[in-house]
Amino acid sequence: MPDASSQISPKNNTFLLGQDKAEKILLDAWKNNSMHNSWLLCGLEGIGKATLAYRFARFLLSADESKKETYTSLEISENNPVYKLTVNGAHPDLKIIERDYTDTDKRKIVKAIKEGEALSEEELKTLKKSAVIKIDEVRMINEFLSKKSADNHWRVVIIDSIDDMNQFSANAVLKILEEPPAKSILLLISHNPGKLLPTIKSRCAKLVLSPLSENEVASLLRRYRPQLTEKEVKGLAAISSGSIGKALLYSDNMALRYYDDLCKLIYAKDKFKLADLLSYTETAAKDEDSFALVQELILKFISENIANSAHTDELADVWENAIKMFNETSRLNLDKKQILINIVYELIKAV
């Protein structure tokens, strides 16, 4: 599946829905001169954390501090020079730290630049990024923060995401958090703050963003995927756990069809047709992306039904077994289709 972050680019997205409370906290901190040097923006993936980080960065780099009382939001115009510079990655006072491309794909990019031939859209889609943010990328923060802004503006670092760091890069960030330079701010994005070093969390102001409501997800789907029918919009909003990033990913990967077909199999109970089960698992196991998507949807079905089911114990057993089998499929290179048949059949029996 494509990365959810590729669905809407936070750096040029000016529209943020459902995070008014978090935005007000940041704006009030700036207005009241109570700004922390480091903020941990955390919550589910795809709910607007990176969009808020860029939104706040653009605001800090453009706002007139002598007129604080006039600002009511973090919004700036797309015609603002700061907006244009940040979109193009050219603002001297903004540093973005994220996973870099693998060495092989970086060479492809450099070669294309030297030869003056831009990579095609299809070639760009195949580029892969490193599994982690490396320590060399973190060291660039020190160099960046050692320089002062020409206009005495803030210098802003966005790390997207801090979850992607290994032990060495995380420790390097920790040293920066211990003694941040004046008039600098680090915005650390985390989808899973529970796994971060306690010392990193203790040095940041924690800002937890809430999942979006189904209505908010639906509204954003209508905005970003206008071709969807109203039935599809409502169906996707219902299974996306309050994440517009997840909803867009599902929209582009036929997840709603997979989920609906899964539900039909399960709720058919003992009347399900073996041919339907075989057809479903055949399609779901056709490639790694489809298999990963259906894994996620199966676990989603269990988690959303386990609390309100008369078969809680049975579903809990299926959940535990599904996790084990999915892990073993990857580790032992087991038959994906057979694994899915076993798990879906267990669900049918449990429900």
C-alpha positions in Angstrom: 0.0 0.0 0.0 1.2 3.5 -0.6 2.3 5.5 2.4 -0.5 7.4 4.0 1.7 10.5 4.0 1.7 10.5 0.2 -2.1 11.1 0.1 -2.0 14.7 1.2 1.3 16.6 1.6 1.3 18.3 5.0 3.8 20.9 3.8 1.4 22.4 1.4 -1.9 21.6 3.0 -3.5 24.7 4.5 -6.7 23.0 5.6 -6.9 21.4 9.1 -10.1 20.0 10.4 -10.9 18.7 13.9 -7.8 20.0 15.7 -9.0 23.4 16.9 -8.1 22.7 20.5 -4.5 21.8 19.7 -4.1 24.8 17.4 -5.4 27.1 20.2 -2.9 25.7 22.7 0.0 26.5 20.3 -1.4 30.0 19.5 -2.0 30.9 23.1 1.5 29.7 24.1 2.9 32.1 21.4 0.7 35.0 22.4 1.5 34.5 26.2 5.2 34.2 25.7 5.0 30.7 27.3 6.4 28.8 24.3 8.2 25.5 25.0 11.3 24.9 23.0 10.2 21.3 22.2 6.7 20.0 21.5 5.7 16.4 21.1 2.7 16.2 18.8 1.2 12.8 19.3 -1.9 10.7 18.4 -3.1 8.3 15.7 -1.4 8.4 12.4 -3.3 10.4 9.7 -5.2 12.8 12.0 -3.3 16.0 11.1 -0.2 16.1 13.3 2.3 16.9 10.5 -0.2 19.3 8.9 -0.4 21.1 12.3 3.3 21.2 12.6 3.8 22.8 9.2 0.9 25.1 9.9 2.5 26.3 13.2 6.0 26.6 11.5 4.6 28.8 8.7 2.8 30.9 11.3 5.9 31.4 13.5 8.0 32.3 10.5 5.6 35.0 9.3 3.7 36.4 12.3 4.4 39.9 13.5 5.2 39.6 17.2 4.3 43.2 17.8 0.7 42.6 16.9 0.0 39.4 18.8 -3.5 40.4 19.9 -4.7 40.5 16.2 -4.1 36.8 15.6 -7.0 34.4 16.0 -5.6 31.3 14.2 -2.4 29.9 12.7 -3.7 30.4 9.2 -1.5 32.2 6.6 -2.3 32.9 3.0 -1.0 30.7 0.2 0.3 34.0 -1.3 2.5 34.6 1.7 6.2 34.3 0.7 6.7 32.1 3.8 4.2 29.7 2.5 5.8 29.5 -0.9 9.3 29.0 0.6 8.2 26.2 2.9 6.3 24.4 0.1 9.5 24.4 -2.0 11.7 23.4 1.0 13.6 26.6 0.6 12.9 28.5 3.8 16.3 29.2 5.6 14.7 29.0 9.1 12.9 25.7 8.7 14.5 22.3 8.9 12.7 19.1 8.1 14.1 15.8 9.4 12.6 12.6 8.0 13.6 9.3 6.6 15.9 9.8 3.6 15.9 7.8 0.5 18.0 4.6 0.4 21.5 5.0 -0.9 20.6 3.2 -4.2 17.6 5.5 -4.8 19.5 8.6 -3.8 22.0 7.8 -6.6 19.1 7.5 -9.0 17.9 11.0 -8.0 21.4 12.5 -8.2 22.0 10.9 -11.6 18.7 12.3 -12.9 19.6 15.8 -11.7 23.0 15.7 -13.3 21.6 14.6 -16.6 18.8 17.2 -16.4 16.1 14.5 -16.8 13.5 14.6 -14.1 12.3 11.2 -12.9 8.8 10.3 -14.1 5.8 10.0 -11.8 6.0 6.3 -12.0 9.7 6.3 -11.2 9.1 8.6 -8.2 6.5 6.2 -6.8 9.0 3.3 -6.8 11.6 5.2 -4.7 12.2 3.7 -1.3 13.1 5.4 2.0 15.3 4.1 4.7 13.8 2.2 7.6 15.0 4.7 10.1 16.2 8.3 10.5 19.9 8.0 10.8 22.2 9.9 13.2 23.8 11.8 10.3 20.5 13.4 9.5 20.0 14.4 13.2 23.4 16.0 13.3 22.2 18.4 10.6 20.0 19.9 13.3 23.0 21.2 15.3 24.4 22.8 12.2 21.1 24.4 11.4 20.5 25.7 14.9 24.0 27.1 15.2 23.0 29.8 12.7 20.8 32.7 13.8 17.9 34.0 11.8 18.7 37.1 9.9 15.4 38.7 11.1 15.5 37.4 14.6 12.7 35.0 13.7 12.2 31.6 15.2 14.2 28.7 13.8 11.9 25.7 13.5 12.8 22.0 13.2 10.1 19.4 12.3 10.9 15.7 13.0 8.5 13.5 11.1 8.5 11.2 12.8 10.5 10.7 16.0 9.2 7.1 16.0 11.5 6.4 13.0 14.7 7.0 14.9 17.0 4.3 16.0 18.9 4.3 19.4 21.7 6.5 18.1 19.7 9.1 16.4 17.2 9.3 19.3 20.1 9.9 21.7 21.4 12.6 19.4 18.0 14.3 19.5 18.0 14.0 23.3 21.2 16.1 23.5 19.6 18.8 21.5 16.5 18.8 23.7 18.7 19.2 26.8 20.1 22.6 25.6 18.0 24.1 22.8 19.2 27.4 21.5 17.1 30.5 22.2 14.4 31.3 19.7 14.3 27.8 18.4 11.5 25.2 18.5 11.5 21.5 17.8 8.2 19.9 16.7 8.4 16.1 17.2 5.7 14.1 15.6 4.9 10.7 17.2 2.3 8.1 16.3 3.3 5.9 19.2 4.8 8.0 22.1 4.7 5.0 24.4 7.8 3.6 22.6 9.9 6.8 23.0 12.7 7.3 25.4 11.2 8.6 28.7 13.9 11.3 28.7 12.8 12.6 25.3 9.1 12.7 26.5 10.1 14.5 29.7 11.8 17.3 27.9 8.9 18.1 25.6 5.5 19.7 26.1 3.1 17.0 25.1 0.2 17.9 22.8 -2.2 15.0 22.2 -4.3 15.3 19.0 -7.7 13.6 19.1 -9.0 11.2 16.5 -11.4 12.8 14.1 -15.2 12.2 14.3 -16.8 10.1 11.5 -18.5 13.3 10.3 -15.1 15.1 10.0 -13.5 12.1 8.2 -16.5 12.1 5.8 -16.2 15.8 5.2 -12.5 15.5 4.4 -13.2 12.5 2.1 -15.7 14.6 0.1 -13.0 17.3 -0.2 -10.1 15.1 -1.2 -11.9 12.3 -3.0 -14.9 14.0 -4.7 -15.4 11.0 -7.0 -16.6 8.8 -4.1 -20.3 8.0 -3.7 -22.0 9.0 -0.4 -22.3 5.4 0.5 -18.5 4.9 0.0 -17.8 8.1 2.0 -19.8 6.9 5.0 -18.4 3.3 4.8 -14.8 4.5 4.7 -15.4 7.0 7.5 -16.9 4.2 9.7 -13.8 1.9 9.4 -11.0 4.5 9.5 -10.8 4.9 13.3 -10.9 8.7 13.1 -8.0 9.0 10.7 -8.4 10.8 7.4 -5.0 9.5 6.4 -6.2 5.9 6.9 -9.5 6.7 5.1 -7.6 8.0 2.0 -5.4 5.0 2.0 -8.4 2.7 2.2 -10.1 4.6 -0.5 -7.2 4.1 -2.9 -6.8 0.4 -2.1 -10.3 -0.9 -2.3 -10.4 -1.5 1.4 -14.1 -0.9 1.7 -14.8 -3.8 -0.8 -12.5 -6.1 1.1 -14.1 -5.2 4.4 -17.7 -5.5 3.1 -16.9 -8.9 1.6 -15.3 -10.0 4.8 -18.4 -9.1 6.8 -20.6 -10.9 4.3 -18.6 -14.1 4.8 -18.6 -13.9 8.5 -22.3 -13.0 9.0 -23.4 -15.7 6.6 -22.4 -18.0 9.4 -22.9 -21.7 8.5 -24.5 -20.6 5.2 -21.3 -19.2 3.8 -20.1 -20.6 0.5 -16.7 -22.2 0.4 -16.3 -20.8 -3.2 -16.8 -17.3 -1.8 -14.2 -17.9 0.9 -11.7 -19.3 -1.5 -12.3 -16.4 -4.0 -11.8 -13.8 -1.2 -8.6 -15.3 0.1 -7.2 -15.8 -3.4 -7.7 -12.0 -4.1 -6.4 -11.0 -0.7 -3.2 -13.0 -0.9 -2.4 -12.0 -4.5 0.4 -9.7 -3.4 2.1 -8.3 -0.3 0.1 -5.0 -0.3 -3.3 -6.8 -0.5 -2.3 -9.3 2.2 -1.1 -6.5 4.5 -4.4 -4.6 4.0 -6.6 -7.6 4.7 -4.6 -8.4 7.8 -5.3 -5.0 9.1 -9.0 -5.2 8.2 -9.4 -8.6 9.9 -7.9 -7.3 13.1 -10.0 -4.1 12.8 -13.2 -6.3 12.5 -12.2 -8.3 15.6 -11.3 -5.2 17.7 -14.4 -3.3 16.8 -16.7 -6.3 17.6 -15.1 -7.9 20.6 -16.5 -5.5 23.2 -20.1 -5.7 22.1 -20.2 -9.4 21.1 -21.8 -12.2 23.0 -18.8 -14.2 21.9 -16.0 -12.1 23.5 -13.9 -15.1 24.6 -14.1 -16.7 21.2 -13.2 -13.5 19.4 -10.3 -12.9 21.8 -8.9 -16.4 21.0 -9.2 -15.6 17.3 -7.4 -12.3 17.8 -4.5 -14.0 19.6 -4.3 -16.7 17.0 -4.5 -14.3 14.1 -1.6 -12.2 15.5 0.5 -15.3 15.9 -0.3 -16.6 12.5 0.3 -13.3 10.7 3.7 -13.0 12.4 4.6 -16.5 11.5 3.6 -16.0 7.9 6.1 -13.3 7.5 8.8 -15.0 9.5 8.4 -18.5 8.1 7.2 -17.6 4.6 4.0 -19.6 5.1 1.2 -19.9 2.5 -0.7 -16.6 2.8 -3.9 -17.9 1.2 -4.1 -20.9 3.6 -3.4 -18.6 6.6 -6.3 -16.3 5.6 -8.6 -19.3 5.0 -7.9 -20.6 8.5 -8.4 -17.2 10.2 -11.6 -16.2 8.4 -13.0 -19.7 9.0 -12.2 -19.3 12.7 -14.0 -15.9 12.7 -17.1 -17.5 11.0 -17.2 -20.1 13.7 -16.7 -17.6 16.5 -19.4 -15.2 15.4 
